[in-house]
Amino acid sequence: MPVITEIEDLKRIYKRRVPKMFYDYAESGSWTEQTFRENSSDFDLLKLRQRIAMDMDNRSTKTTMVGQEVAMPVALAPVGLTGMQHADGEIKAARAAEKFGVPFTLSTMSICSIEDVAAHTETPFWFQVYTLKDDDFMKRLFDRAKEAKCSALVITVDLQLLGQRHRDLKNGLSAPPKLTPASIANMMTKVQWGLGMLGTKRRFFGNIVGHAKGVTDPSSLSSWTAEAFDQSLDWERIKQFRSWWDGPVILKGILDPEDAKMALNVGADAIVCSNHGGRQLDGALSSIRMLPQIMDAVGDKIEVHLDSGIRSGQDVLKAVALGARGTMIGRAWTYGLGAMGEAGVTRALEVIHKELDLSMGLCGRRSVEDLDASNLLIPEDFATRWKASA
Ligand SMILES: Cc1cc2nc3c(=O)[nH]c(=O)nc-3n(C[C@H](O)[C@H](O)[C@H](O)COP(=O)(O)O)c2cc1C
């Protein structure tokens, strides 16, 4: 195995091994990609406060997220089409997360189905749903997630409309991939990926094909998807979804304090301060910059998680120090999966864990539960530079 010391190493291998169409799908944001870039670069504005001669022995990164024990405050975010990044990708990633002791979130838009992932894992995973119009399909999804014993439901609330990513349109992204002369030529160079794909039957959207009305084969899927998202979504509808699930509900995609307060009202157990990894509203502020305002609005009443831009354990530390109970990583584990399958996801988690643990110690803390803003040096205008007028 090559020497992998940081997430960037996994990304380099990932780029070599996976067809360009799928690399571009993950490694892009909407429109100018400003929000995508700033999600990561804004973490760099926060500095760590070095302390010495404090007991740094017996450190622990263990904590809880929605009441569940986690080995570190990190969950695998839902990532669609993962089974195209690596054969049987969702199963591989879920197994890596299970062994590491962090939650795996399965996307509705996954290649492996809920039942398939449940059959190949022992620990309950989280299931993510979009806010779709089709009530029958939604209810069945909830029931299927219940039957699979999913331990939390993540409702993604920032995708009423689909942001535009230039490269996906130019590449003709689809599952299975569109075979143009250019994509065939590119795939021919990705031998390991191709062999993996030939060796699996899982190549379509496993949660949808055969389950949504009228979607019996992959070719009918694109028209279903175009129609499926509910542009008229409102909080009443979100409340209805909440009432369909008995266990913990996490609302993912909250970036504004007013929306955070609404999330409280509908009875969410946690929110994820997130801009979908810069894939939705380009020009929105980074999640880490919005976190202090969200914490001020609801931090003492509801569990707040954060995603978008996390590429290291130090990023996790910064989010937790600003008040997040936990974080989610999307691309960081996807790079690992595309690079080396299950072992790559494990490696991504190990890298992040080591960075978190060491940095925490060097900041003079022994437990992630003790991290707070006093561990950071924060620019004075970090949370106030851009403010809504009302
Ligand atoms: C390739 C890709 C696919 C994604 N698919 C989904 C999805 O199906 N459902 C969802 O709620 N979020 C999806 N997201 C958003 C992630 O859950 C998460 O919010 C985002 O990746 C966090 O940013 P990061 O990648 O910088 O860590 C996707 C993100 C990426 C990069």
The ligand as an SDF file (V2000), in Angstrom:
LIG
                    3D

 31 33  0  0  0  0  0  0  0  0999 V2000
  -20.4130   13.3810   -5.0100 C   0  0  0  0  0  0  0  0  0  0  0  0
  -21.3700   13.8780   -3.9810 C   0  0  0  0  0  0  0  0  0  0  0  0
  -22.6500   13.3500   -3.9190 C   0  0  0  0  0  0  0  0  0  0  0  0
  -23.5280   13.7850   -2.9280 C   0  0  0  0  0  0  0  0  0  0  0  0
  -24.7600   13.1970   -2.8260 N   0  0  0  0  0  0  0  0  0  0  0  0
  -25.5780   13.5300   -1.8060 C   0  0  0  0  0  0  0  0  0  0  0  0
  -26.7900   12.8550   -1.6030 C   0  0  0  0  0  0  0  0  0  0  0  0
  -27.1360   11.9260   -2.3320 O   0  0  0  0  0  0  0  0  0  0  0  0
  -27.5800   13.2540   -0.5820 N   0  0  0  0  0  0  0  0  0  0  0  0
  -27.2260   14.2870    0.2600 C   0  0  0  0  0  0  0  0  0  0  0  0
  -27.9620   14.6150    1.1770 O   0  0  0  0  0  0  0  0  0  0  0  0
  -26.0610   14.9200    0.1000 N   0  0  0  0  0  0  0  0  0  0  0  0
  -25.2230   14.5720   -0.8930 C   0  0  0  0  0  0  0  0  0  0  0  0
  -24.0160   15.1930   -1.0210 N   0  0  0  0  0  0  0  0  0  0  0  0
  -23.6100   16.2000   -0.0220 C   0  0  0  0  0  0  0  0  0  0  0  0
  -22.8920   15.5190    1.1360 C   0  0  0  0  0  0  0  0  0  0  0  0
  -23.7710   14.7670    1.9080 O   0  0  0  0  0  0  0  0  0  0  0  0
  -22.2250   16.5510    2.0520 C   0  0  0  0  0  0  0  0  0  0  0  0
  -23.1630   17.5200    2.4440 O   0  0  0  0  0  0  0  0  0  0  0  0
  -21.0270   17.2400    1.4020 C   0  0  0  0  0  0  0  0  0  0  0  0
  -20.2990   16.3410    0.6260 O   0  0  0  0  0  0  0  0  0  0  0  0
  -20.1400   17.8290    2.4700 C   0  0  0  0  0  0  0  0  0  0  0  0
  -19.0700   18.5040    1.9150 O   0  0  0  0  0  0  0  0  0  0  0  0
  -17.6090   17.8710    1.7100 P   0  0  0  0  0  0  0  0  0  0  0  0
  -17.7040   16.9780    0.5350 O   0  0  0  0  0  0  0  0  0  0  0  0
  -16.7730   19.0650    1.4540 O   0  0  0  0  0  0  0  0  0  0  0  0
  -17.2580   17.1180    2.9710 O   0  0  0  0  0  0  0  0  0  0  0  0
  -23.1230   14.7840   -2.0110 C   0  0  0  0  0  0  0  0  0  0  0  0
  -21.8320   15.3060   -2.0740 C   0  0  0  0  0  0  0  0  0  0  0  0
  -20.9580   14.8570   -3.0440 C   0  0  0  0  0  0  0  0  0  0  0  0
  -19.5600   15.4150   -3.0640 C   0  0  0  0  0  0  0  0  0  0  0  0
  1  2  1  0
  2  3  1  0
  2 30  2  0
  3  4  2  0
  4  5  1  0
  4 28  1  0
  5  6  2  0
  6  7  1  0
  6 13  1  0
  7  8  2  0
  7  9  1  0
  9 10  1  0
 10 11  2  0
 10 12  1  0
 12 13  2  0
 13 14  1  0
 14 15  1  0
 14 28  1  0
 15 16  1  0
 16 17  1  0
 16 18  1  0
 18 19  1  0
 18 20  1  0
 20 21  1  0
 20 22  1  0
 22 23  1  0
 23 24  1  0
 24 25  2  0
 24 26  1  0
 24 27  1  0
 28 29  2  0
 29 30  1  0
 30 31  1  0
M  END
$$$$
